[in-house]
Amino acid sequence: MRDRDLVRLYWPVELRPAFDALFGIDDALAEVVVTSTQPALGAIRLAWWREALTRLDASPPPPEPRLHAVAAELHSRGITGARVAELEDGWVTLLDEEPNLERVAGRGTRLFAMAAQLLGGSDELIDVAGRLYAYGTVRRRGLGPMHRSTEELHQLVGHHFPRRLRPLTGLARLAARDVKQAPKLEPEATPGRAAALLSHRLFGIVV
């Protein structure tokens, strides 16, 4: 079981397919980076995803299940393929000799903005939570050392996210836990992580 499986349980049942569609694309982009032995070829594969997602706004999806899911679950909720395609920028920079951390963080803010739209909620610090999550996932994918995220943690201390957003911001709660335990990397979906998600569900606090 993954952390994502635990978090998904907190999403409204009717929105779980949309959750799967959005995060499934993020996973697909991540897998390209993880499995690419040559940066140039990895960039080409990522460009295919970016272009295929953008084309969804004007054409039927090709025979790729994750693209079909975007068309079926996200378009109807006002999230375009072009907007989902913007996630690619935060992954492709990891193929550079010196990745741009702002672009990595930008992927998190875009991902959380779309997920928050699905949940119908907003918060002034949702972008900060997204940045924290982005840094954490890069570390968990083995794509770089844990960014200490000092600024993000400081901004989130004591902040209560609204209940409507907690099925999403629980991911930031787990990322904060990872930062505090670095360089140790805790296994996913442990009882401790499940308890952290439950605490966040009740109180809405990330740090």
Z-matrix of the N, CA and C atoms (Angstrom, degrees):
N
C 1 1.460
C 2 1.528 1 110.10
N 3 1.319 2 115.72 1 146.04
C 4 1.460 3 121.24 2 179.24
C 5 1.525 4 110.47 3 -108.20
N 6 1.326 5 115.49 4 163.84
C 7 1.465 6 119.90 5 172.24
C 8 1.524 7 110.53 6 -53.57
N 9 1.335 8 115.47 7 -40.62
C 10 1.465 9 120.68 8 -177.41
C 11 1.528 10 111.74 9 -57.83
N 12 1.329 11 116.11 10 -36.06
C 13 1.463 12 120.01 11 179.52
C 14 1.525 13 110.88 12 -65.78
N 15 1.332 14 116.34 13 -37.94
C 16 1.462 15 120.21 14 177.49
C 17 1.529 16 110.53 15 -67.05
N 18 1.322 17 116.04 16 -45.24
C 19 1.465 18 120.65 17 -178.29
C 20 1.528 19 110.45 18 -63.64
N 21 1.331 20 116.40 19 -40.44
C 22 1.466 21 121.44 20 -177.87
C 23 1.526 22 111.90 21 -57.59
N 24 1.320 23 116.91 22 -31.44
C 25 1.464 24 120.60 23 -179.09
C 26 1.518 25 112.32 24 -62.96
N 27 1.332 26 116.88 25 -24.65
C 28 1.464 27 120.66 26 -179.23
C 29 1.522 28 112.55 27 -85.93
N 30 1.314 29 117.23 28 -10.36
C 31 1.464 30 119.89 29 179.16
C 32 1.527 31 110.42 30 -77.45
N 33 1.329 32 118.03 31 145.40
C 34 1.467 33 119.73 32 173.71
C 35 1.531 34 109.90 33 -54.39
N 36 1.319 35 116.23 34 139.06
C 37 1.463 36 120.70 35 -174.98
C 38 1.526 37 111.74 36 -54.04
N 39 1.328 38 116.30 37 -40.84
C 40 1.460 39 119.58 38 -175.91
C 41 1.529 40 112.32 39 -70.72
N 42 1.326 41 117.91 40 -15.36
C 43 1.465 42 120.96 41 -179.87
C 44 1.527 43 113.45 42 -102.20
N 45 1.309 44 117.33 43 -2.98
C 46 1.460 45 119.04 44 -177.74
C 47 1.528 46 112.99 45 -63.99
N 48 1.336 47 120.32 46 -38.17
C 49 1.471 48 118.38 47 175.43
C 50 1.531 49 113.00 48 -62.19
N 51 1.337 50 116.92 49 -35.33
C 52 1.464 51 120.08 50 177.04
C 53 1.527 52 110.74 51 -68.95
N 54 1.319 53 116.22 52 -39.70
C 55 1.468 54 121.42 53 174.62
C 56 1.524 55 109.60 54 -57.91
N 57 1.337 56 116.60 55 -46.56
C 58 1.465 57 121.03 56 179.99
C 59 1.522 58 111.18 57 -62.57
N 60 1.329 59 117.02 58 -40.39
C 61 1.463 60 120.59 59 -178.87
C 62 1.518 61 111.27 60 -64.16
N 63 1.333 62 116.82 61 -46.35
C 64 1.459 63 121.19 62 -177.15
C 65 1.525 64 111.44 63 -66.97
N 66 1.316 65 116.22 64 -51.21
C 67 1.462 66 119.16 65 -177.27
C 68 1.528 67 111.66 66 -75.23
N 69 1.329 68 117.30 67 -21.84
C 70 1.454 69 120.05 68 174.54
C 71 1.515 70 112.16 69 -65.03
N 72 1.321 71 116.65 70 -38.13
C 73 1.469 72 119.92 71 175.88
C 74 1.522 73 110.23 72 -66.73
N 75 1.313 74 117.39 73 -42.66
C 76 1.465 75 120.08 74 178.30
C 77 1.526 76 110.05 75 -60.06
N 78 1.332 77 116.81 76 -40.92
C 79 1.464 78 120.64 77 177.01
C 80 1.531 79 111.30 78 -62.74
N 81 1.337 80 116.79 79 -41.93
C 82 1.461 81 120.61 80 -178.93
C 83 1.527 82 110.91 81 -61.79
N 84 1.324 83 116.49 82 -42.45
C 85 1.462 84 120.71 83 178.56
C 86 1.525 85 110.97 84 -65.92
N 87 1.320 86 115.71 85 -40.21
C 88 1.465 87 119.96 86 178.52
C 89 1.518 88 111.07 87 -62.42
N 90 1.321 89 116.53 88 -42.05
C 91 1.462 90 120.33 89 -178.79
C 92 1.525 91 112.19 90 -62.40
N 93 1.317 92 116.38 91 -34.12
C 94 1.468 93 119.49 92 176.46
C 95 1.523 94 109.90 93 -59.85
N 96 1.321 95 116.15 94 -46.42
C 97 1.469 96 119.79 95 -178.05
C 98 1.527 97 110.83 96 -66.91
N 99 1.320 98 116.19 97 -43.50
C 100 1.467 99 120.44 98 -178.05
C 101 1.525 100 111.74 99 -62.86
N 102 1.314 101 117.25 100 -38.00
C 103 1.472 102 120.85 101 -173.85
C 104 1.524 103 113.96 102 -94.40
N 105 1.320 104 118.13 103 -2.45
C 106 1.467 105 120.73 104 -177.60
C 107 1.523 106 110.69 105 -84.21
N 108 1.334 107 115.09 106 120.07
C 109 1.464 108 119.96 107 176.69
C 110 1.526 109 111.86 108 -90.81
N 111 1.337 110 116.04 109 -17.30
C 112 1.462 111 121.21 110 176.63
C 113 1.525 112 108.73 111 -123.40
N 114 1.327 113 118.18 112 116.70
C 115 1.466 114 121.04 113 -176.89
C 116 1.523 115 114.16 114 -52.96
N 117 1.323 116 117.55 115 -39.21
C 118 1.466 117 119.83 116 -177.64
C 119 1.521 118 111.27 117 -64.13
N 120 1.330 119 116.82 118 -41.41
C 121 1.460 120 119.99 119 178.85
C 122 1.524 121 110.96 120 -69.54
N 123 1.337 122 115.39 121 -36.67
C 124 1.459 123 119.23 122 176.27
C 125 1.516 124 111.31 123 -61.34
N 126 1.324 125 116.69 124 -41.43
C 127 1.461 126 120.88 125 179.06
C 128 1.524 127 111.20 126 -63.37
N 129 1.328 128 117.06 127 -37.06
C 130 1.463 129 120.73 128 178.26
C 131 1.521 130 110.53 129 -65.87
N 132 1.318 131 117.03 130 -42.21
C 133 1.467 132 120.71 131 178.77
C 134 1.519 133 111.35 132 -64.82
N 135 1.318 134 116.61 133 -39.66
C 136 1.465 135 119.60 134 177.29
C 137 1.526 136 111.06 135 -66.20
N 138 1.329 137 116.12 136 -37.76
C 139 1.463 138 119.82 137 178.39
C 140 1.525 139 110.82 138 -62.75
N 141 1.332 140 116.92 139 -34.39
C 142 1.476 141 119.82 140 177.00
C 143 1.524 142 109.92 141 -61.34
N 144 1.313 143 117.10 142 -45.74
C 145 1.465 144 120.26 143 178.79
C 146 1.527 145 111.21 144 -62.24
N 147 1.333 146 115.96 145 -44.87
C 148 1.467 147 119.69 146 -179.42
C 149 1.522 148 111.05 147 -59.35
N 150 1.313 149 115.87 148 -46.83
C 151 1.463 150 119.55 149 -178.43
C 152 1.530 151 111.65 150 -68.92
N 153 1.333 152 117.25 151 -38.75
C 154 1.465 153 120.52 152 179.32
C 155 1.523 154 110.76 153 -64.80
N 156 1.305 155 117.17 154 -39.65
C 157 1.463 156 120.50 155 178.17
C 158 1.521 157 110.97 156 -66.09
N 159 1.307 158 116.84 157 -42.04
C 160 1.460 159 120.51 158 -179.88
C 161 1.531 160 111.00 159 -63.98
N 162 1.326 161 116.63 160 -39.04
C 163 1.465 162 120.49 161 -179.86
C 164 1.524 163 112.96 162 -66.21
N 165 1.315 164 117.25 163 -20.72
C 166 1.463 165 120.10 164 179.90
C 167 1.526 166 112.45 165 -59.69
N 168 1.322 167 116.67 166 -24.43
C 169 1.465 168 120.32 167 -177.18
C 170 1.522 169 112.34 168 -74.20
N 171 1.326 170 116.32 169 -13.25
C 172 1.471 171 119.19 170 -178.41
C 173 1.520 172 113.30 171 -128.64
N 174 1.342 173 116.88 172 -13.85
C 175 1.467 174 120.19 173 -174.23
C 176 1.523 175 110.47 174 -137.27
N 177 1.333 176 117.62 175 157.16
C 178 1.469 177 121.12 176 174.93
C 179 1.530 178 110.07 177 -62.35
N 180 1.316 179 117.85 178 152.06
C 181 1.467 180 120.25 179 -178.87
C 182 1.515 181 112.05 180 -70.21
N 183 1.333 182 117.45 181 149.43
C 184 1.465 183 121.04 182 173.12
C 185 1.533 184 109.28 183 -72.01
N 186 1.336 185 117.93 184 174.38
C 187 1.469 186 119.74 185 -178.07
C 188 1.528 187 112.60 186 -75.01
N 189 1.311 188 116.07 187 66.00
C 190 1.460 189 123.06 188 178.05
C 191 1.535 190 106.32 189 -130.94
N 192 1.343 191 118.68 190 115.92
C 193 1.475 192 121.20 191 -172.34
C 194 1.515 193 114.67 192 -54.74
N 195 1.328 194 117.73 193 -38.13
C 196 1.461 195 119.60 194 -177.30
C 197 1.526 196 111.92 195 -70.82
N 198 1.324 197 116.48 196 -31.85
C 199 1.459 198 119.62 197 175.10
C 200 1.528 199 110.43 198 -72.55
N 201 1.320 200 117.50 199 -37.52
C 202 1.462 201 120.89 200 174.84
C 203 1.529 202 110.32 201 -60.60
N 204 1.323 203 116.40 202 -39.72
C 205 1.465 204 120.37 203 -179.53
C 206 1.526 205 111.02 204 -64.58
N 207 1.332 206 116.87 205 -40.26
C 208 1.469 207 120.00 206 177.03
C 209 1.516 208 110.18 207 -60.63
N 210 1.328 209 116.02 208 -47.16
C 211 1.464 210 120.09 209 -178.80
C 212 1.524 211 111.53 210 -62.78
N 213 1.322 212 116.41 211 -39.84
C 214 1.465 213 120.44 212 -175.54
C 215 1.527 214 113.17 213 -79.35
N 216 1.333 215 116.92 214 -38.21
C 217 1.468 216 119.99 215 -169.75
C 218 1.533 217 115.03 216 -104.60
N 219 1.316 218 117.29 217 -26.38
C 220 1.464 219 119.28 218 -175.54
C 221 1.525 220 112.64 219 -101.97
N 222 1.315 221 117.61 220 -39.97
C 223 1.470 222 119.82 221 179.37
C 224 1.523 223 111.13 222 -55.57
N 225 1.315 224 116.48 223 -45.33
C 226 1.469 225 120.25 224 -176.75
C 227 1.521 226 112.16 225 -66.30
N 228 1.326 227 116.65 226 -15.15
C 229 1.460 228 121.36 227 179.76
C 230 1.526 229 111.85 228 -107.09
N 231 1.336 230 115.54 229 17.68
C 232 1.461 231 120.44 230 172.51
C 233 1.509 232 116.03 231 82.50
N 234 1.331 233 117.98 232 15.82
C 235 1.467 234 121.16 233 178.55
C 236 1.519 235 108.23 234 -110.05
N 237 1.307 236 116.96 235 114.76
C 238 1.461 237 121.98 236 -174.65
C 239 1.528 238 111.61 237 -80.76
N 240 1.326 239 114.98 238 160.46
C 241 1.446 240 119.94 239 174.51
C 242 1.517 241 112.01 240 -63.19
N 243 1.328 242 116.53 241 -37.21
C 244 1.468 243 120.34 242 179.37
C 245 1.522 244 111.08 243 -61.98
N 246 1.307 245 115.53 244 -36.52
C 247 1.470 246 118.84 245 179.53
C 248 1.534 247 110.35 246 -69.70
N 249 1.315 248 117.09 247 -41.88
C 250 1.466 249 120.23 248 176.74
C 251 1.523 250 110.49 249 -63.43
N 252 1.331 251 116.46 250 -35.70
C 253 1.465 252 121.49 251 -179.32
C 254 1.523 253 112.26 252 -60.91
N 255 1.320 254 117.96 253 -24.04
C 256 1.464 255 121.10 254 -179.27
C 257 1.527 256 112.11 255 -64.92
N 258 1.333 257 117.86 256 -17.49
C 259 1.460 258 120.49 257 177.17
C 260 1.532 259 111.41 258 -63.24
N 261 1.321 260 115.93 259 -26.02
C 262 1.469 261 120.60 260 -177.15
C 263 1.516 262 112.69 261 -58.18
N 264 1.338 263 117.15 262 -34.16
C 265 1.464 264 119.99 263 -175.58
C 266 1.530 265 111.86 264 -61.82
N 267 1.324 266 116.78 265 -35.86
C 268 1.460 267 119.90 266 -179.12
C 269 1.515 268 113.76 267 -73.55
N 270 1.330 269 116.13 268 -17.80
C 271 1.471 270 119.86 269 176.28
C 272 1.527 271 111.67 270 -94.20
N 273 1.322 272 117.61 271 -39.79
C 274 1.459 273 119.22 272 -175.27
C 275 1.519 274 111.62 273 -65.25
N 276 1.317 275 118.39 274 -29.60
C 277 1.465 276 119.72 275 178.80
C 278 1.525 277 112.22 276 -64.49
N 279 1.344 278 116.70 277 -22.20
C 280 1.464 279 120.33 278 178.86
C 281 1.530 280 112.27 279 -71.73
N 282 1.320 281 116.27 280 -11.47
C 283 1.466 282 120.47 281 174.79
C 284 1.521 283 111.62 282 -85.65
N 285 1.330 284 117.09 283 -10.35
C 286 1.462 285 121.46 284 178.68
C 287 1.529 286 110.28 285 -75.30
N 288 1.311 287 115.82 286 156.49
C 289 1.468 288 120.00 287 177.79
C 290 1.528 289 110.62 288 -60.90
N 291 1.321 290 116.30 289 -38.05
C 292 1.468 291 121.32 290 175.60
C 293 1.523 292 108.43 291 -125.90
N 294 1.339 293 118.15 292 93.21
C 295 1.468 294 121.12 293 -178.01
C 296 1.529 295 111.91 294 -58.60
N 297 1.322 296 115.24 295 145.38
C 298 1.459 297 122.45 296 178.32
C 299 1.528 298 108.61 297 -88.35
N 300 1.320 299 116.48 298 111.03
C 301 1.466 300 120.50 299 -175.51
C 302 1.521 301 112.58 300 -65.98
N 303 1.320 302 117.63 301 -28.77
C 304 1.460 303 119.65 302 177.35
C 305 1.522 304 110.84 303 -67.01
N 306 1.304 305 117.43 304 -35.26
C 307 1.462 306 120.42 305 176.90
C 308 1.526 307 110.72 306 -71.66
N 309 1.324 308 116.20 307 -37.42
C 310 1.473 309 119.98 308 174.22
C 311 1.525 310 109.57 309 -59.25
N 312 1.324 311 116.42 310 -47.92
C 313 1.459 312 121.09 311 -179.74
C 314 1.523 313 111.52 312 -64.70
N 315 1.338 314 116.48 313 -35.84
C 316 1.455 315 120.71 314 -179.82
C 317 1.514 316 112.45 315 -60.95
N 318 1.322 317 116.67 316 -33.65
C 319 1.461 318 119.63 317 175.04
C 320 1.530 319 110.36 318 -59.68
N 321 1.312 320 116.33 319 -42.09
C 322 1.459 321 119.78 320 179.72
C 323 1.514 322 113.02 321 -64.80
N 324 1.319 323 117.17 322 -40.66
C 325 1.465 324 119.34 323 -179.90
C 326 1.528 325 110.51 324 -67.21
N 327 1.324 326 117.40 325 -38.02
C 328 1.469 327 120.18 326 178.55
C 329 1.526 328 111.03 327 -67.70
N 330 1.327 329 115.73 328 -43.70
C 331 1.458 330 120.08 329 -179.69
C 332 1.526 331 111.02 330 -61.64
N 333 1.327 332 116.47 331 -45.32
C 334 1.461 333 120.16 332 -178.73
C 335 1.528 334 111.51 333 -69.95
N 336 1.323 335 117.37 334 -33.43
C 337 1.467 336 119.53 335 177.73
C 338 1.524 337 110.63 336 -63.68
N 339 1.329 338 116.87 337 -42.54
C 340 1.464 339 119.44 338 179.11
C 341 1.525 340 111.45 339 -68.94
N 342 1.314 341 116.74 340 -41.81
C 343 1.461 342 119.90 341 179.18
C 344 1.529 343 110.98 342 -65.23
N 345 1.328 344 117.20 343 -38.47
C 346 1.462 345 120.54 344 177.29
C 347 1.525 346 110.69 345 -63.86
N 348 1.326 347 116.64 346 -37.18
C 349 1.465 348 120.25 347 176.15
C 350 1.523 349 110.52 348 -62.27
N 351 1.316 350 117.10 349 -41.27
C 352 1.457 351 120.02 350 177.48
C 353 1.523 352 111.40 351 -59.94
N 354 1.327 353 115.75 352 -39.30
C 355 1.461 354 120.40 353 -178.61
C 356 1.527 355 112.86 354 -80.65
N 357 1.327 356 116.70 355 -12.76
C 358 1.456 357 120.27 356 179.49
C 359 1.506 358 113.73 357 73.01
N 360 1.332 359 116.80 358 33.78
C 361 1.458 360 120.61 359 -179.84
C 362 1.509 361 111.90 360 -130.34
N 363 1.320 362 115.87 361 168.38
C 364 1.464 363 120.99 362 177.70
C 365 1.521 364 109.29 363 -149.71
N 366 1.327 365 114.81 364 158.38
C 367 1.463 366 121.01 365 178.38
C 368 1.514 367 107.49 366 -163.88
N 369 1.312 368 116.28 367 144.06
C 370 1.456 369 120.79 368 -176.14
C 371 1.533 370 113.15 369 -65.52
N 372 1.335 371 117.46 370 -19.84
C 373 1.457 372 120.06 371 -177.95
C 374 1.535 373 113.21 372 -110.47
N 375 1.325 374 116.73 373 15.96
C 376 1.466 375 118.09 374 -179.02
C 377 1.528 376 111.19 375 -64.81
N 378 1.333 377 117.43 376 -32.06
C 379 1.462 378 119.35 377 178.42
C 380 1.521 379 111.22 378 -68.46
N 381 1.327 380 117.28 379 -34.56
C 382 1.468 381 120.72 380 178.06
C 383 1.528 382 109.84 381 -66.76
N 384 1.323 383 116.48 382 -41.66
C 385 1.464 384 120.31 383 176.46
C 386 1.522 385 110.59 384 -61.29
N 387 1.313 386 117.04 385 -38.60
C 388 1.463 387 120.94 386 178.28
C 389 1.510 388 112.68 387 -65.11
N 390 1.319 389 116.38 388 -40.14
C 391 1.464 390 120.43 389 177.73
C 392 1.530 391 110.06 390 -61.12
N 393 1.310 392 116.01 391 -46.20
C 394 1.457 393 120.99 392 -179.52
C 395 1.526 394 110.44 393 -59.85
N 396 1.324 395 115.91 394 -43.93
C 397 1.461 396 120.52 395 178.70
C 398 1.528 397 111.25 396 -62.26
N 399 1.320 398 117.21 397 -42.22
C 400 1.465 399 120.66 398 -179.22
C 401 1.525 400 111.48 399 -61.05
N 402 1.326 401 116.90 400 -45.50
C 403 1.461 402 119.63 401 178.55
C 404 1.530 403 110.68 402 -61.13
N 405 1.321 404 116.31 403 -40.53
C 406 1.459 405 120.33 404 -178.57
C 407 1.514 406 112.89 405 -65.57
N 408 1.321 407 117.38 406 -40.53
C 409 1.462 408 119.38 407 -178.28
C 410 1.522 409 111.90 408 -69.39
N 411 1.319 410 116.90 409 -33.23
C 412 1.465 411 119.63 410 176.80
C 413 1.525 412 109.73 411 -61.62
N 414 1.314 413 116.52 412 -43.60
C 415 1.474 414 120.87 413 178.41
C 416 1.521 415 110.66 414 -64.24
N 417 1.305 416 117.37 415 -43.83
C 418 1.468 417 120.66 416 -177.85
C 419 1.523 418 112.31 417 -68.20
N 420 1.313 419 116.85 418 -25.36
C 421 1.462 420 120.39 419 176.24
C 422 1.523 421 112.08 420 -82.79
N 423 1.325 422 117.67 421 -0.97
C 424 1.450 423 121.06 422 -179.92
C 425 1.509 424 113.63 423 72.28
N 426 1.345 425 115.66 424 29.17
C 427 1.462 426 119.91 425 -175.02
C 428 1.523 427 113.24 426 -105.39
N 429 1.326 428 116.38 427 10.54
C 430 1.452 429 119.04 428 178.22
C 431 1.510 430 110.56 429 162.95
N 432 1.328 431 117.59 430 166.07
C 433 1.459 432 120.79 431 177.81
C 434 1.521 433 111.05 432 -69.11
N 435 1.317 434 115.87 433 159.73
C 436 1.453 435 120.52 434 178.80
C 437 1.517 436 110.96 435 -67.31
N 438 1.329 437 115.49 436 117.17
C 439 1.461 438 119.87 437 173.36
C 440 1.521 439 107.38 438 -68.95
N 441 1.324 440 117.39 439 132.60
C 442 1.470 441 120.01 440 -171.54
C 443 1.514 442 113.14 441 -68.22
N 444 1.322 443 117.91 442 -19.83
C 445 1.469 444 121.41 443 173.44
C 446 1.529 445 112.59 444 53.18
N 447 1.323 446 116.67 445 36.26
C 448 1.469 447 120.37 446 -177.10
C 449 1.522 448 111.79 447 -59.16
N 450 1.323 449 116.29 448 -44.36
C 451 1.463 450 119.97 449 -178.08
C 452 1.522 451 111.20 450 -64.03
N 453 1.339 452 116.74 451 -44.43
C 454 1.457 453 120.64 452 -179.32
C 455 1.520 454 111.27 453 -63.75
N 456 1.321 455 117.09 454 -44.74
C 457 1.466 456 120.29 455 179.32
C 458 1.522 457 110.54 456 -61.30
N 459 1.334 458 116.47 457 -42.45
C 460 1.465 459 120.34 458 -179.49
C 461 1.531 460 111.02 459 -61.82
N 462 1.320 461 116.82 460 -42.12
C 463 1.462 462 120.67 461 -179.14
C 464 1.522 463 112.47 462 -66.84
N 465 1.324 464 116.56 463 -29.76
C 466 1.470 465 120.32 464 -174.23
C 467 1.527 466 113.79 465 -92.47
N 468 1.321 467 117.59 466 -8.13
C 469 1.467 468 119.94 467 -177.18
C 470 1.536 469 110.86 468 -56.74
N 471 1.321 470 115.96 469 122.33
C 472 1.458 471 122.01 470 175.39
C 473 1.514 472 115.61 471 75.56
N 474 1.340 473 117.57 472 0.51
C 475 1.463 474 120.02 473 -178.54
C 476 1.521 475 110.10 474 -78.61
N 477 1.322 476 115.95 475 135.16
C 478 1.469 477 121.85 476 178.74
C 479 1.526 478 108.93 477 -103.33
N 480 1.318 479 116.55 478 115.72
C 481 1.462 480 119.82 479 174.90
C 482 1.526 481 109.56 480 -79.51
N 483 1.329 482 117.13 481 144.74
C 484 1.464 483 120.25 482 -179.55
C 485 1.527 484 110.97 483 -62.94
N 486 1.314 485 115.75 484 151.19
C 487 1.460 486 121.48 485 -175.52
C 488 1.525 487 111.94 486 -55.85
N 489 1.314 488 117.07 487 -37.44
C 490 1.463 489 120.00 488 -177.52
C 491 1.535 490 112.07 489 -60.73
N 492 1.338 491 117.09 490 -30.51
C 493 1.467 492 120.78 491 -177.10
C 494 1.524 493 113.78 492 -92.81
N 495 1.292 494 118.18 493 -9.36
C 496 1.464 495 119.91 494 -173.23
C 497 1.526 496 114.65 495 -63.38
N 498 1.342 497 120.13 496 -28.00
C 499 1.459 498 118.16 497 173.53
C 500 1.531 499 112.99 498 -61.83
N 501 1.325 500 116.48 499 -20.01
C 502 1.467 501 122.40 500 176.68
C 503 1.515 502 111.53 501 -95.39
N 504 1.324 503 117.39 502 -49.49
C 505 1.468 504 120.69 503 -173.35
C 506 1.527 505 112.33 504 -71.15
N 507 1.335 506 117.04 505 -10.36
C 508 1.458 507 119.28 506 170.47
C 509 1.525 508 111.50 507 -58.05
N 510 1.331 509 116.74 508 -30.99
C 511 1.470 510 120.10 509 176.56
C 512 1.525 511 111.28 510 -63.38
N 513 1.334 512 116.56 511 -37.17
C 514 1.468 513 120.36 512 176.87
C 515 1.524 514 110.35 513 -69.87
N 516 1.333 515 116.45 514 -33.64
C 517 1.466 516 119.96 515 177.12
C 518 1.526 517 110.46 516 -61.06
N 519 1.317 518 117.17 517 -41.57
C 520 1.458 519 120.40 518 178.19
C 521 1.528 520 111.24 519 -69.43
N 522 1.328 521 117.00 520 -36.42
C 523 1.467 522 120.10 521 177.23
C 524 1.524 523 111.04 522 -64.10
N 525 1.333 524 116.76 523 -39.12
C 526 1.467 525 120.40 524 177.32
C 527 1.523 526 110.35 525 -63.56
N 528 1.311 527 116.31 526 -38.69
C 529 1.469 528 120.94 527 177.10
C 530 1.529 529 110.16 528 -61.31
N 531 1.332 530 116.30 529 -40.70
C 532 1.464 531 120.19 530 178.29
C 533 1.522 532 111.61 531 -64.00
N 534 1.326 533 116.60 532 -42.87
C 535 1.466 534 120.35 533 179.88
C 536 1.520 535 110.42 534 -60.16
N 537 1.314 536 116.34 535 -43.16
C 538 1.465 537 120.31 536 -178.28
C 539 1.524 538 112.14 537 -66.56
N 540 1.326 539 116.74 538 -28.96
C 541 1.458 540 120.18 539 -177.07
C 542 1.521 541 113.08 540 -95.08
N 543 1.333 542 117.56 541 -6.12
C 544 1.466 543 120.79 542 -178.69
C 545 1.530 544 110.74 543 -57.31
N 546 1.343 545 117.69 544 145.67
C 547 1.471 546 127.79 545 7.16
C 548 1.525 547 114.24 546 -83.44
N 549 1.316 548 118.41 547 -1.70
C 550 1.467 549 119.58 548 177.25
C 551 1.532 550 109.49 549 -63.93
N 552 1.335 551 115.87 550 140.76
C 553 1.455 552 120.91 551 178.72
C 554 1.528 553 108.43 552 -115.61
N 555 1.308 554 115.62 553 105.89
C 556 1.457 555 121.89 554 -178.05
C 557 1.533 556 110.70 555 -70.53
N 558 1.328 557 118.87 556 139.51
C 559 1.472 558 119.73 557 175.45
C 560 1.532 559 110.96 558 -58.67
N 561 1.310 560 116.26 559 154.76
C 562 1.460 561 120.56 560 178.86
C 563 1.523 562 110.81 561 -75.94
N 564 1.338 563 113.93 562 156.61
C 565 1.466 564 122.97 563 171.58
C 566 1.528 565 113.74 564 57.66
N 567 1.333 566 117.60 565 30.63
C 568 1.461 567 120.38 566 175.03
C 569 1.531 568 109.58 567 -74.67
N 570 1.337 569 117.88 568 163.28
C 571 1.467 570 119.26 569 175.03
C 572 1.528 571 112.93 570 -55.30
N 573 1.343 572 116.23 571 -35.88
C 574 1.460 573 119.23 572 178.81
C 575 1.516 574 112.29 573 -64.64
N 576 1.321 575 116.66 574 -39.01
C 577 1.465 576 120.33 575 179.28
C 578 1.531 577 110.21 576 -71.67
N 579 1.312 578 116.61 577 -37.30
C 580 1.468 579 119.69 578 175.95
C 581 1.527 580 110.48 579 -62.80
N 582 1.331 581 116.68 580 -39.59
C 583 1.461 582 120.48 581 178.17
C 584 1.526 583 111.16 582 -66.39
N 585 1.338 584 116.70 583 -37.63
C 586 1.465 585 120.45 584 177.97
C 587 1.522 586 110.56 585 -62.72
N 588 1.322 587 116.99 586 -40.74
C 589 1.462 588 120.62 587 178.13
C 590 1.521 589 111.19 588 -65.07
N 591 1.313 590 116.71 589 -41.26
C 592 1.469 591 119.78 590 178.88
C 593 1.522 592 110.49 591 -63.70
N 594 1.324 593 117.09 592 -42.56
C 595 1.465 594 121.17 593 177.93
C 596 1.519 595 110.04 594 -61.05
N 597 1.322 596 115.99 595 -42.76
C 598 1.469 597 118.78 596 178.72
C 599 1.522 598 111.12 597 -64.98
N 600 1.307 599 117.28 598 -38.59
C 601 1.452 600 121.39 599 177.97
C 602 1.522 601 111.59 600 -59.92
N 603 1.323 602 116.44 601 -36.79
C 604 1.462 603 121.32 602 -178.01
C 605 1.526 604 112.85 603 -79.65
N 606 1.327 605 116.75 604 -38.40
C 607 1.468 606 120.35 605 -170.54
C 608 1.536 607 114.55 606 -116.69
N 609 1.319 608 117.45 607 -19.94
C 610 1.469 609 120.46 608 177.04
C 611 1.510 610 115.37 609 75.42
N 612 1.319 611 117.97 610 16.11
C 613 1.474 612 121.02 611 -177.36
C 614 1.520 613 109.97 612 -98.54
N 615 1.323 614 116.79 613 132.42
C 616 1.460 615 122.34 614 176.37
C 617 1.529 616 110.21 615 -89.91
N 618 1.327 617 116.25 616 -44.37
C 619 1.470 618 122.22 617 -179.20
C 620 1.512 619 108.94 618 -128.43
